[in-house]
Amino acid sequence: MADLGAAQVSFMVRDAVRPGTLAFARDLGLDAVTVPMGHWPYGTDVIVSTIPATAYAGLLGALPEAHPGSAVLDCVYGDGPSPLLGVAQEIGYAVVGGTDMLLHQAREQVRLMTSRDAPTEAMRAALLAAADVPIIASAHPSPMAARYGFFGSRPFRRANEALRAQGAEPIDWRLT
């Protein structure tokens, strides 16, 4: 972020900012500050929210006016645009919803797990075609957790079954 010209990151959290998060921001060359809920930083370039809509209910009226190039990214997805995105768009912010963020997070996870580029457009089509996004949960495949639920859970097979059920093409997950 500092390479892009950002000098400061403001954390608006319900409790305390994790020490590791503050240290990471500082390692990136950013001045890290914490602000109380509802005290939206004035003149900010990017707002990233991971807070459920119920946590900031009644606090959106204080969202500062956007300036050219400012954006709001909201990790909340599933029930359409969040109230934060609605208000932000009305006052001029570029907005990115949780569904788009989920897609790009999934794309990166596929790349990390398979060392191959993910089929982003096929993934986007499947995501947009889904009236109800199926949740495919599994234990993490790390060596410490693999024995406790990942082996035999077949998340890739279940993902392809969900795609087929929606009329989408399955994804070829092979590493070769």
Buried (B, 14 or more C-beta within 10 A) or exposed (E): BBEEEBEBBBBBBEEEBEEEBBEEBEEEEBEBBEEEEEEBBEEBBBBEBEBEBEEBEEBBEEBBEBEEEBBBBBBBBEEEBBBBBEBBBEEEBBBBBBBBBBBBEBBEEBEEEBEEEBBBEBBBBBBEEBEEEEEBEBBEEEEEEEEEEBEEBEBBEBBBBBBEEBEBEBBEBEEE
